[in-house]
Amino acid sequence: MKAVILGATKGMGRSMARRLAAGGAELFLLGRNAEDLARSARDLETRAGRAAGSIAVGPCDLERPEEFGPALDAADAALSGFDCVVVTAGLFATQDELEADGELARRVLTVDFANTVAFCEEARKRLLARGGGTLCVWSSVAGERGRKPVILYGAAKAGLTRYLEGLDHKFRERGLRTICVKPGFVRTGMTEGLKTPPFAGEPDAVAARVVRAIDKGRPVVYAPGIWSLIMLVIRSLPRFVMRRIGF
């Protein structure tokens, strides 16, 4: 596998990069901070027993769409073609923070939906041009249904989930395997300081589950797996019940 990872320096992206590197994948890391990228590449080389400089990196910020095409072109050149793109990058803020700060709300909605889709479109075109591949993207269980604590963040992830589903319907027969990852609460820097709910996941265990989904080409993966059952219940609740609960 030759994989490009956007968001590889932190949280789930770092865990995914470590898992893929351990499995022998060639990697190209994308992220916002050059120092973090260099540090992450050296860490992966050491862990996987690879030569220094064997893992290349490049700048890409989901708030800067003009970087998307050049970043993927750089990855293509460094890897002599890639067959997998993993997107874990995104923004998060609580519902209270988003309601209080309109600019922050705009940024979260733009990054987590519009710009993530724009990046995926650049990746999709490149993968299909060479006969297909895997596009694995982090959405969220927050997008499963309108819920009080995650109205705005959930709306962005709902749009992203539907986009990924549409890609799977249209392009699976042409060789594009689209994998929508729907994590619940995972203990990462993004969730630091938030109250930990039941069924919280650990990054390495979640990454292992997602890598298995990539290997099998499963179009949807909940992580931890218990969330598939939790959200089955939530989707079945009538609207008057959802108005009364805080979940």
Contacts in CASP RR format, 6 or more apart in sequence:
PFRMAT RR
TARGET T0000
AUTHOR 0000-0000-0000
METHOD contacts of the structure
MODEL  1
MKAVILGATKGMGRSMARRLAAGGAELFLLGRNAEDLARSARDLETRAGR
AAGSIAVGPCDLERPEEFGPALDAADAALSGFDCVVVTAGLFATQDELEA
DGELARRVLTVDFANTVAFCEEARKRLLARGGGTLCVWSSVAGERGRKPV
ILYGAAKAGLTRYLEGLDHKFRERGLRTICVKPGFVRTGMTEGLKTPPFA
GEPDAVAARVVRAIDKGRPVVYAPGIWSLIMLVIRSLPRFVMRRIGF
1 20 0 8 1.000
1 24 0 8 1.000
1 25 0 8 1.000
1 26 0 8 1.000
1 83 0 8 1.000
1 84 0 8 1.000
2 25 0 8 1.000
2 26 0 8 1.000
2 27 0 8 1.000
2 28 0 8 1.000
2 79 0 8 1.000
2 80 0 8 1.000
2 81 0 8 1.000
2 82 0 8 1.000
2 83 0 8 1.000
2 84 0 8 1.000
3 20 0 8 1.000
3 25 0 8 1.000
3 26 0 8 1.000
3 27 0 8 1.000
3 28 0 8 1.000
3 82 0 8 1.000
3 83 0 8 1.000
3 84 0 8 1.000
3 85 0 8 1.000
3 86 0 8 1.000
4 27 0 8 1.000
4 28 0 8 1.000
4 30 0 8 1.000
4 72 0 8 1.000
4 75 0 8 1.000
4 79 0 8 1.000
4 82 0 8 1.000
4 84 0 8 1.000
4 85 0 8 1.000
4 86 0 8 1.000
4 123 0 8 1.000
5 13 0 8 1.000
5 16 0 8 1.000
5 17 0 8 1.000
5 20 0 8 1.000
5 27 0 8 1.000
5 28 0 8 1.000
5 29 0 8 1.000
5 30 0 8 1.000
5 85 0 8 1.000
5 86 0 8 1.000
5 88 0 8 1.000
6 30 0 8 1.000
6 31 0 8 1.000
6 60 0 8 1.000
6 62 0 8 1.000
6 71 0 8 1.000
6 85 0 8 1.000
6 86 0 8 1.000
6 87 0 8 1.000
6 88 0 8 1.000
6 89 0 8 1.000
6 119 0 8 1.000
7 13 0 8 1.000
7 29 0 8 1.000
7 30 0 8 1.000
7 31 0 8 1.000
7 87 0 8 1.000
7 88 0 8 1.000
7 89 0 8 1.000
7 90 0 8 1.000
8 14 0 8 1.000
8 16 0 8 1.000
8 17 0 8 1.000
8 27 0 8 1.000
8 29 0 8 1.000
8 30 0 8 1.000
8 31 0 8 1.000
8 37 0 8 1.000
8 40 0 8 1.000
8 88 0 8 1.000
9 29 0 8 1.000
9 31 0 8 1.000
9 33 0 8 1.000
9 36 0 8 1.000
9 37 0 8 1.000
9 39 0 8 1.000
9 40 0 8 1.000
10 36 0 8 1.000
10 188 0 8 1.000
10 189 0 8 1.000
10 190 0 8 1.000
11 88 0 8 1.000
11 188 0 8 1.000
11 189 0 8 1.000
11 190 0 8 1.000
11 203 0 8 1.000
12 88 0 8 1.000
12 138 0 8 1.000
12 183 0 8 1.000
12 186 0 8 1.000
12 188 0 8 1.000
12 203 0 8 1.000
12 206 0 8 1.000
12 207 0 8 1.000
13 86 0 8 1.000
13 88 0 8 1.000
13 89 0 8 1.000
13 207 0 8 1.000
14 40 0 8 1.000
14 203 0 8 1.000
15 203 0 8 1.000
15 204 0 8 1.000
15 206 0 8 1.000
15 207 0 8 1.000
16 86 0 8 1.000
16 88 0 8 1.000
16 207 0 8 1.000
16 210 0 8 1.000
16 211 0 8 1.000
17 27 0 8 1.000
17 29 0 8 1.000
17 40 0 8 1.000
17 44 0 8 1.000
18 44 0 8 1.000
18 47 0 8 1.000
18 204 0 8 1.000
18 207 0 8 1.000
19 204 0 8 1.000
19 207 0 8 1.000
19 208 0 8 1.000
19 211 0 8 1.000
20 27 0 8 1.000
20 86 0 8 1.000
20 211 0 8 1.000
21 27 0 8 1.000
21 44 0 8 1.000
21 47 0 8 1.000
21 48 0 8 1.000
21 50 0 8 1.000
21 55 0 8 1.000
22 47 0 8 1.000
22 48 0 8 1.000
23 48 0 8 1.000
24 48 0 8 1.000
25 84 0 8 1.000
26 79 0 8 1.000
27 44 0 8 1.000
27 55 0 8 1.000
28 55 0 8 1.000
28 56 0 8 1.000
28 57 0 8 1.000
28 58 0 8 1.000
28 74 0 8 1.000
28 75 0 8 1.000
28 78 0 8 1.000
28 79 0 8 1.000
28 82 0 8 1.000
29 37 0 8 1.000
29 40 0 8 1.000
29 41 0 8 1.000
29 44 0 8 1.000
29 55 0 8 1.000
29 56 0 8 1.000
29 57 0 8 1.000
29 58 0 8 1.000
30 37 0 8 1.000
30 57 0 8 1.000
30 58 0 8 1.000
30 59 0 8 1.000
30 60 0 8 1.000
30 71 0 8 1.000
30 75 0 8 1.000
31 37 0 8 1.000
31 57 0 8 1.000
31 58 0 8 1.000
31 59 0 8 1.000
31 60 0 8 1.000
31 61 0 8 1.000
31 89 0 8 1.000
32 59 0 8 1.000
32 60 0 8 1.000
32 61 0 8 1.000
34 57 0 8 1.000
34 58 0 8 1.000
34 59 0 8 1.000
37 57 0 8 1.000
37 58 0 8 1.000
37 59 0 8 1.000
38 57 0 8 1.000
40 57 0 8 1.000
41 53 0 8 1.000
41 55 0 8 1.000
41 56 0 8 1.000
41 57 0 8 1.000
42 52 0 8 1.000
44 50 0 8 1.000
44 55 0 8 1.000
45 51 0 8 1.000
45 52 0 8 1.000
45 53 0 8 1.000
45 54 0 8 1.000
45 55 0 8 1.000
56 74 0 8 1.000
56 75 0 8 1.000
56 78 0 8 1.000
56 79 0 8 1.000
58 71 0 8 1.000
58 74 0 8 1.000
58 75 0 8 1.000
59 67 0 8 1.000
59 71 0 8 1.000
60 67 0 8 1.000
60 68 0 8 1.000
60 71 0 8 1.000
60 119 0 8 1.000
61 67 0 8 1.000
62 89 0 8 1.000
62 90 0 8 1.000
62 91 0 8 1.000
62 111 0 8 1.000
62 115 0 8 1.000
62 116 0 8 1.000
62 119 0 8 1.000
63 107 0 8 1.000
63 110 0 8 1.000
63 111 0 8 1.000
63 115 0 8 1.000
65 115 0 8 1.000
65 118 0 8 1.000
65 119 0 8 1.000
68 118 0 8 1.000
68 119 0 8 1.000
68 122 0 8 1.000
69 122 0 8 1.000
72 85 0 8 1.000
72 122 0 8 1.000
72 123 0 8 1.000
72 126 0 8 1.000
75 81 0 8 1.000
75 82 0 8 1.000
76 82 0 8 1.000
76 126 0 8 1.000
81 130 0 8 1.000
82 126 0 8 1.000
83 127 0 8 1.000
83 130 0 8 1.000
83 132 0 8 1.000
83 133 0 8 1.000
83 134 0 8 1.000
84 133 0 8 1.000
84 134 0 8 1.000
84 135 0 8 1.000
84 136 0 8 1.000
84 214 0 8 1.000
85 120 0 8 1.000
85 123 0 8 1.000
85 127 0 8 1.000
85 134 0 8 1.000
85 135 0 8 1.000
85 136 0 8 1.000
86 136 0 8 1.000
86 137 0 8 1.000
87 116 0 8 1.000
87 119 0 8 1.000
87 120 0 8 1.000
87 123 0 8 1.000
87 135 0 8 1.000
87 136 0 8 1.000
87 137 0 8 1.000
87 138 0 8 1.000
88 138 0 8 1.000
89 116 0 8 1.000
90 111 0 8 1.000
90 112 0 8 1.000
90 116 0 8 1.000
90 138 0 8 1.000
91 107 0 8 1.000
91 108 0 8 1.000
91 111 0 8 1.000
91 112 0 8 1.000
92 108 0 8 1.000
92 153 0 8 1.000
92 190 0 8 1.000
92 191 0 8 1.000
93 101 0 8 1.000
93 104 0 8 1.000
93 105 0 8 1.000
93 108 0 8 1.000
93 153 0 8 1.000
94 149 0 8 1.000
94 194 0 8 1.000
95 148 0 8 1.000
95 149 0 8 1.000
95 150 0 8 1.000
95 151 0 8 1.000
95 152 0 8 1.000
95 153 0 8 1.000
97 104 0 8 1.000
98 104 0 8 1.000
98 105 0 8 1.000
98 108 0 8 1.000
98 151 0 8 1.000
98 152 0 8 1.000
98 153 0 8 1.000
99 105 0 8 1.000
99 152 0 8 1.000
105 152 0 8 1.000
108 152 0 8 1.000
108 153 0 8 1.000
108 156 0 8 1.000
109 152 0 8 1.000
109 155 0 8 1.000
109 156 0 8 1.000
112 153 0 8 1.000
112 156 0 8 1.000
112 157 0 8 1.000
112 160 0 8 1.000
113 155 0 8 1.000
113 156 0 8 1.000
113 157 0 8 1.000
113 159 0 8 1.000
113 160 0 8 1.000
116 137 0 8 1.000
116 160 0 8 1.000
117 160 0 8 1.000
117 163 0 8 1.000
120 135 0 8 1.000
120 137 0 8 1.000
120 163 0 8 1.000
120 164 0 8 1.000
120 167 0 8 1.000
123 135 0 8 1.000
124 135 0 8 1.000
124 167 0 8 1.000
124 171 0 8 1.000
124 176 0 8 1.000
127 133 0 8 1.000
127 134 0 8 1.000
127 135 0 8 1.000
127 176 0 8 1.000
128 171 0 8 1.000
128 174 0 8 1.000
128 175 0 8 1.000
128 176 0 8 1.000
131 174 0 8 1.000
131 175 0 8 1.000
132 174 0 8 1.000
132 175 0 8 1.000
132 176 0 8 1.000
132 177 0 8 1.000
133 175 0 8 1.000
133 176 0 8 1.000
133 177 0 8 1.000
134 176 0 8 1.000
134 177 0 8 1.000
134 178 0 8 1.000
134 179 0 8 1.000
134 214 0 8 1.000
134 217 0 8 1.000
135 164 0 8 1.000
135 167 0 8 1.000
135 176 0 8 1.000
135 177 0 8 1.000
135 178 0 8 1.000
135 179 0 8 1.000
136 179 0 8 1.000
136 181 0 8 1.000
136 210 0 8 1.000
136 213 0 8 1.000
136 214 0 8 1.000
137 160 0 8 1.000
137 164 0 8 1.000
137 178 0 8 1.000
137 179 0 8 1.000
137 180 0 8 1.000
137 181 0 8 1.000
138 181 0 8 1.000
138 183 0 8 1.000
139 157 0 8 1.000
139 160 0 8 1.000
139 161 0 8 1.000
139 164 0 8 1.000
139 180 0 8 1.000
139 181 0 8 1.000
139 182 0 8 1.000
140 153 0 8 1.000
140 154 0 8 1.000
140 157 0 8 1.000
140 182 0 8 1.000
140 183 0 8 1.000
140 184 0 8 1.000
141 182 0 8 1.000
141 183 0 8 1.000
141 184 0 8 1.000
141 222 0 8 1.000
141 227 0 8 1.000
141 230 0 8 1.000
141 231 0 8 1.000
142 150 0 8 1.000
142 153 0 8 1.000
142 154 0 8 1.000
142 157 0 8 1.000
142 158 0 8 1.000
142 184 0 8 1.000
143 150 0 8 1.000
143 154 0 8 1.000
143 155 0 8 1.000
143 157 0 8 1.000
143 158 0 8 1.000
143 159 0 8 1.000
143 161 0 8 1.000
143 182 0 8 1.000
144 158 0 8 1.000
144 161 0 8 1.000
144 182 0 8 1.000
144 231 0 8 1.000
144 234 0 8 1.000
144 235 0 8 1.000
145 231 0 8 1.000
145 234 0 8 1.000
145 235 0 8 1.000
145 242 0 8 1.000
146 154 0 8 1.000
146 155 0 8 1.000
146 158 0 8 1.000
146 242 0 8 1.000
147 154 0 8 1.000
147 234 0 8 1.000
147 242 0 8 1.000
147 246 0 8 1.000
147 247 0 8 1.000
148 245 0 8 1.000
148 246 0 8 1.000
148 247 0 8 1.000
149 246 0 8 1.000
149 247 0 8 1.000
160 180 0 8 1.000
161 180 0 8 1.000
161 182 0 8 1.000
164 178 0 8 1.000
164 179 0 8 1.000
164 180 0 8 1.000
165 178 0 8 1.000
165 180 0 8 1.000
165 219 0 8 1.000
166 178 0 8 1.000
167 176 0 8 1.000
167 178 0 8 1.000
168 176 0 8 1.000
168 177 0 8 1.000
168 178 0 8 1.000
168 180 0 8 1.000
168 219 0 8 1.000
171 178 0 8 1.000
172 178 0 8 1.000
172 219 0 8 1.000
177 217 0 8 1.000
177 219 0 8 1.000
178 219 0 8 1.000
179 210 0 8 1.000
179 213 0 8 1.000
179 214 0 8 1.000
179 217 0 8 1.000
179 218 0 8 1.000
179 219 0 8 1.000
179 220 0 8 1.000
179 221 0 8 1.000
180 219 0 8 1.000
180 220 0 8 1.000
180 221 0 8 1.000
181 210 0 8 1.000
181 213 0 8 1.000
181 221 0 8 1.000
181 223 0 8 1.000
182 220 0 8 1.000
182 221 0 8 1.000
182 222 0 8 1.000
182 223 0 8 1.000
182 227 0 8 1.000
182 231 0 8 1.000
183 201 0 8 1.000
183 206 0 8 1.000
183 222 0 8 1.000
183 223 0 8 1.000
183 227 0 8 1.000
184 199 0 8 1.000
184 200 0 8 1.000
184 201 0 8 1.000
184 222 0 8 1.000
184 223 0 8 1.000
184 224 0 8 1.000
184 227 0 8 1.000
185 191 0 8 1.000
185 194 0 8 1.000
185 196 0 8 1.000
185 197 0 8 1.000
185 199 0 8 1.000
185 200 0 8 1.000
185 201 0 8 1.000
186 200 0 8 1.000
186 201 0 8 1.000
186 202 0 8 1.000
186 203 0 8 1.000
186 206 0 8 1.000
186 223 0 8 1.000
187 196 0 8 1.000
187 200 0 8 1.000
187 201 0 8 1.000
187 202 0 8 1.000
187 203 0 8 1.000
188 203 0 8 1.000
199 224 0 8 1.000
199 226 0 8 1.000
199 227 0 8 1.000
199 230 0 8 1.000
201 223 0 8 1.000
201 224 0 8 1.000
205 224 0 8 1.000
206 223 0 8 1.000
206 224 0 8 1.000
209 221 0 8 1.000
209 223 0 8 1.000
209 224 0 8 1.000
209 225 0 8 1.000
210 221 0 8 1.000
210 223 0 8 1.000
213 221 0 8 1.000
222 228 0 8 1.000
222 231 0 8 1.000
234 247 0 8 1.000
237 245 0 8 1.000
END
